[in-house]
Amino acid sequence: MSLPDLKQPFVSGALQTPVGLVPQVLSSLTPSDHLGSFKARWGIGRMHYVVEPGLYALGTPDEKSPVMVTASYKMSFDRLREALPGRNMWILVLDTKGINVWCAAGKGTFGTMELVSRIESSGLTQIVSHRELILPQLAGPGVTAHEVKKLSGFKVIYGPIRATDLPAFLDAGLKATPQMRIKTFPIGERIALIPIELVAALKAGLILMAILFLITFLGRSGEGWANALHQGLFSALAILIAILSGAVLTPALLPWLPGRAFSIKGVSVGLFTAVLFVVFRLNQGITLAGRFEMLAWLLLIPAFSAFMAMNFTGASTYTSLSGVKKEMRWAVPFQIGAGIIGFILWLGSQFI
């Protein structure tokens, strides 16, 4: 039988079972756990923030204790055990390649065959006397319950959306209230997604800023550094505004923005901030180069904002895979077109 490593930093001990020692974890999180979550939110070591797949013991479970199933993304694992203080149960971690439950179910890594395989490799049938598994409701798209039953003998029971509802769910005899089945997307959850998208956008933005700065330096004859400092810094500011619009303001203001498509929501914020930017640069509009530059940013900022806003489609309850694909088919060509035209206009403004 394959059991997880006992030397993982969050493992507090080991529990003897018929198949060997099972790592034991606590429901309380350590400062190291909180620091790891903070770093993952900001994209630092995000894809390596994982738990080794396999079976874990929360508290001191026995053969009758419930079996919870979760993803190998450590934040998912931590949210689960943190929600169950004072409980004794088994936690079966699937190999989702470090992806959370919802996204892994959509990608297929939190799936039927992985679950069946993990039941077998962990020796779960020899550890518990019952044949029930409690899965997160958001795992539904990736798991076919009757196939799991047929292949492993275990019945799949879907728990509530939120881990914080698990104690009430368990105390009610594995019964969920209608409220437990509703997935909301409040501002706190939206803001929590901003850092990792912001960091990714800033990495690409810094490269683009450097390219534009170089172009401004090579631009208007004889102006060199003076033009680079003047035009390059304003270009950098425009890119930062576009990133702020798409990666920060759009998710924060999501329910109040016009349209259903995320690209439309991103465009609306981008257009508003682009107009403010152009008004700020209105004194440049007296020259042909200035007009070209203003038109360029009126296209580029909304295009960038719309593209970044679409990164949040996979985290929202208001989208579906087919809907996202449909939106991409018409939105991405418009974004690319606006970006190309905007860049040509901006390039022209530097050489007129």
N, C-alpha and C positions, 0 to 999 in steps of 0.2 A: 504494500500500500504506500502511496506517495502522500506524505504529510508536510506541511509548511515548516520552514526553518524556525527553530525556537529562539534564534539569536536576533530576530528582528527587533528594532528598538522599542516598539510599542507592546511587545510581549512581556507579561509580568511573571509568567510561570508556565507550568505544564500540568496537564490532567491525564492520568492514566486511563486508557480505554482498551477494549479488546483488540484494537489494531495498533496500539502503541501510544506514545505520548502526543497529545494534541496541544498546540500552543494556547495559552490562557491569556485573555485580555481583560482589561477593566473598562467600565463604562465612563469613568472620568478621564478627560483628556489632559495631557501634560503640556507645559509651555512649549515643548518641542513640537507637539502635534499642532498647536495653534500657529506657531511660526511656520511650519510646513504648509499649512493651509493658506496663510497670508502670502507666502512666496509663490505658491501655485496660482493664486488669484492674479498675481502680477506676471505670470508667465515664466517664473524662475524655476527651472527644473520641472516644468509642468508634466512632460511626458514620462518622467521618471518617478512621479509621485504615485507609487503603486504599492499594493499589498500582494504578497506572494499568494497565488491561488491555492485553495484547499480549505480544510475544515479548522475552525477555531472555536474555543469555548469561552463564552461570556459568563463570568461567575463560576459556579460549579454545577453544570447541567448533568442530568442523568439520562437514562434510556427513554424516559417519557417526556423530556424537555422539547419545546418547539425548535424547529430548524428554520432559520431565516436565511434567505439567499440575497447576495448583493454583488456589486461589481468590484473589480480589483483597483479601481480608482480610490486612493486612500481617503479622499474627502467623503466619498459615499460610505465607505467602511466606518469612518469616524462618526458621521452623522447618525448612522444606525446604532452603534454601541452607545453613543452619548445619549440617545433617546430612551435607553432602557436601563436606568439605574436600579440596582437591587434585583435585577432579573437574572435567572439562570437559563441559558439557551445556547444552542449551537448556531454558528454563523458559517455558512458555506459561501466561499468567495469564488466567483467564476473568473476565468481569464478573459477579461475584456480589453486587454492591451492598454490598460490605464485610462479607459474611457468610462464616463459615468453611465448609469443604468439607462437613462432615456436615449442618449445618443448611441450607446452600444446596442440597444434593442433595435434601433433603426438601421444600424450598420450590419447587424447579424452576429456580432461577437457575444452579445448576451442572448444566446439562442438555445433552441431545443437540444441540439447535439452536444453543445458545450456543457449544458446542465446535466444531461444524462451521463456524459463522460466523467464529470466532476463527482457525481454521486458514486460512481464505481471506483474511481481512483482514491477517493477519501475513505472508503470502507464504511460509508454511512449506514448501509443496511445491517452491519454488525454492531453498530454503536447505539442506534435507536430502535425501539420496539414498534413504533408507529410508522406509518407510511404517508406522512404529510409534509409538504414544503410550503413555506410562506414567502411569496415573491412580491417585490414592489409592483404596484399596479402599472407603473410606467414600463415594466418589462414586457407587458402584453404583446406589443407588436413583434417581438422576437421569439416568443415561446409559444409552441402549440401544446396546450395542456394535455389533450388526449394522447398525443404521441409520447409525451413524458411518462404518462401513466402506463402506456403499452410497453415502452422500452425499459422502464426502471421499476415499475410498481408503485411509484410515488404519486400521490395526488397533489396537484398544484392548487394552492389557495392564494388569491391575490389580496395583499394587504392594502392599507390606505395609501393615498398619494404621498402624504407627508410622514416622515419618520416620527415626528412628534406626536402623531395620533396613534402610534403602535400600542402604547400601554392601554389606552381605552379600547382599542380593537381586540387586544388579547383578553382583557377583563370581560368583554362582552361575548366571549365565546367565539372569537374570530368572525364577528359580524361588524360590517362597516356601515356607518350612517351615510345618508346621501351627501352630507357635507364633506365626508372623508374621500369621496370619489371625485370631487371637483378640483381641477388644477387651476389655480389662479396664477397671475403674473404681476404681483404688486410692485411698487416702485423699489422696495428694498431688494427684491430678487433681480430686478432689471439693473440696478446700480451695481450689484455684486458682479455682474458680467462685464462691466465696463473696463476694469483694469487690464485684463488680458487682451481684449480687443484694442485698447488704447496703446499698449506696449507694441503690439504687432504693427499697428498703423504708424506709430512713431518711427519704428525701425525702417520701414519703407519710405516714410516721409523724409527722414534725414538723408537718405540716398538721393531722393528727388531734389531736395534743397541744394545738395552739393552740385548736382548736374546743372540746375538752373543758375546757381552762383557762377559756375564756370562759363556758362553761355553769356551771362551778363558781362563778365570780365572780357570776353572775346568780342563782345557786341560793338556798340557804337565806336567808330574810329576815334582814337586819341583820348577816350575817356577812361579806359582801363579800370583801375581800382575805384575811382570815384563812382563810376557807373555800377560796378559790382556791389559796392557797399550800399548805394542808394536803391537800385533796382533789386539786387539780390536779397537784401533784408526784407523788402516789402513782399517779394515772392515767397520767402520763408514764412512770413506772417500769414499770407494767404493760404498756404498749405496747412499751417497750424489751425487756421479757422475752419478749413474743410474737414480736418481730422476731428476737431471739437464738435462740429455739426453732426457728422455721421456716427462717431464712436461714443459721444457723451450726451449731447442734447437729444438726439433722436430716441435712444432707449429710455432716457429719463422722462421724456414728454410723450412717449408712445401713444397712450390712449387718447390724447387730446389733439394729435396731429391728423390732418385730413387724409382721406383715402384708406383703403384696406391693405394695399400692397406696401411692403416695407420700403421699396424703392421710391414710391411716391412720397411717403413720409420723410425719407431722407432728402429728397429733392426739395420739399417745402422748407425744411430747416436750412438746407444749403443755399437756396435762393434768397431767403431772408437775410442770412449772414453775408452773402455775397453782395447784396444791395447795400448793406451797411458799410461793407468794405469799400465798395466803389464810391459811395457818398463821401467816405473819409478821404478818398483819393481824387475827389472831383476836380481839384485844381490841375490835375494832370490831363484832364479832358480837353484842354485848349489846343493841344497838338494832335496830329494824326497818330503818332506813336502812342500817346496817352489814351486815345479812343480805342485803339487796337488792344491795349493792355486791359482796359476796363471791360471790353467785350469778352476778352479771353477769360477773365476771372468770373464773369457772370455765367460762363459755360462750365469752367473747370471746377469751381467750388461745389455747385450742385451735383455735378457728375461724380466727383469723389465722395461726397456726402451720401449720395444714393447707393453707391457701391458698398461703402462700409456699413450702411444701415442694413443691407441684405445679409450681413454676417450674423444678425440676431434672429433670422427666421427659424433656425434650428432650435432656438431656446424658447420660442413662444408657443403658447397654446392656441394661437389664432392662425396657425399655418399647418399645412399638410405637405407631404413629400411631393405629391402631384401638383399641388398649388404652387410650391416653390419652383418646381421645374417649369411650369407654365409661365410664371413671372419672369424667370431668368431668360426665357426665349425671346421676350419682347423688351425687357428692361436693359439687359446687358448690351445689346447692339446700340441702343440709344445712348447709354453711358459711354461706350467706346467712341461712338460718332461725335458726341459732344466733347469728349476728351481730345480727340484728334483735331477737331476744328479749333477748340480753345487753345491747344498747344501751338498750332500754326499761327493763330492770331498773336499769341504772346511772343512767339519767335520773331514774327514780323515787327513787333513793337521794339525789339532790341536791335534791329538792323536798319530801321528807317532813318 
